[in-house]
């Protein structure tokens, strides 16, 4: 650079440059230190060297590119030639047969050539040759022995015995993971359908819709992510003659399974004790019933006796009578000690026993079973009279003190019953009605049975006061043939309709007529009306109705709702004239209000009645005030005078002309046509004279200041005076 | 001593000899003396990097033969 001689300004090529000396001079004039000369040559050299190297590289690249292009062109030419040699679609060559004959010849030729080749290559060829043609040829000559050594990709469980399965070669890729070709020696057979089924099952299991147990049968424990574990392949090896060579592992598996099954069977034999008692063990807790065979025996006995009696002749009757008496005695003797047990037994059994006795007696007497009510009554009377004799004679109880007294369950109950109201001297007076009612009911339900109390009640009853007097009454009732009494047939024609007769009978039973007690006891009359206590409510509809009747609820007329009222006069509108008669013209003038009034009154009456029936009536000043408030929709009540809406107080004093009987006002005293002061709501409020007029109830205020009295008010006002 | 080439795209190309430890301001003075402009009117850039006056060429790593751009304020 120091060689160059350039002027300060333009150098060669429009370049401005200065020499070193000039530059130094310039620098000194500027106040800078002069240029240092050391570094310059090396830098330049480096620069030039770099440039040269670049050039060389470029040249080299250029030459390389040229070479590459040449090679490319050559390749292209070669490809073109190749393309030309291949056949196009439209062209026909030597191997295309246009004629059938040609084709036949051709195929024969090809076949012959192939056979020739086969024959030549057969001894050399190996079994697992990859050549497809040769394999196909060999397929015909395959035997079972050829399958020896093949692997089948299913476990023994998948394939059933005796089942013929088509196995195909397993699909596999050509390369393995590392990119090497897979050896064909490891080909395996499989059944496609089974494989697909297994895949589906595996997918379903892995999807998590089936709960997996933690421990499998073979003792393998499952972890959470076991579906990602690699599954071991279940492979069978085929033997030479088609048998299955089980692997050692499978054998072990089989052993384990067998052992497990045996263990389970053992377990089942030993049943663990359950938490609950078995039915057999429950038996021990049941209370053991000691059956009383006595009754059965009795019944059997009596049945036998009956038979005997039925067949007996009159001659044997006496003997039979004796027997009967004896049995009676026996029975009574038995009855004594067993009375204590009677409480435990059913009343039905007792009833049956007594019925049996009666039947026997009837048979003994030899008469026809009382078809005639009168004869029945006679018989009963006789029986009654006979009983004390029999009792005295036989000594049924064998105990003088107990004469005529048999303690039975019912007897004990009824002993406690007192006939209450008329006789406070009696012990428990209060119980009178209910138990007697119960007793009466019992009588109604059950068959007419004579009481268990043996007949000598009247005489022995004297000894104990209050001894079952209702029983007494009933027995008396039975003795005397009442006209209408229970246990008697009342002829239908007797005294009016059957209903009445029945009712009479029931009433008579409820209120039994005063029995004539020979012992001279006081009359006991149960008067229904005096009963104060609770009456037993019967069952069913009858009981309910009776209850309501007693309360008096059935007396009130029921206001039914619904369609049943459609035809009633009350609800038919506008037919007042029809029903009441009269000319329509006369009615029409007042008809509107009259019908409205009537309807309103009727409605109010009904409401009042309903309220009274429901018991929610509060008639009083307070209630009326509330009603008025409800009606007026105001929180206050105007006690006197009229307050229109918009007013704070009555303006009777100011009104002067207010007439309570004004026909323009409706019943409540409110003008429906003037809700606002002196006008309708739509009009502006009144001011000035008009307001005064409105307030005073006048038609207007004259110019002279005199008021014009109001006539009939019209709905629409004229011009307002302002 | 290095030689820097400054190119103004309007046809002016200036070769300036200077030291590595000269500042840009000194370079501008030299350029101005050669081109006839005033040094404060010059702006030396290297592709959007405006070189500041108080920093030396060595710090900017301006080597010998480097091309810089010359602009006018």
Interface residues (C-beta under 8 A of the other chain):
Chain A: X1 X8 X9 X11 X13 X14 X15 X16 X17 X18 X20 X23 X26 X27 X30 X32 X33 X35 X36 X37 X38 X39 X40 X43 X44 X47
Chain B: X1 X2 X3 X11 X12 X13 X14 X15 X16 X17 X18 X19 X20 X22 X26 X29 X30 X33 X34 X35 X36 X63 X64 X65
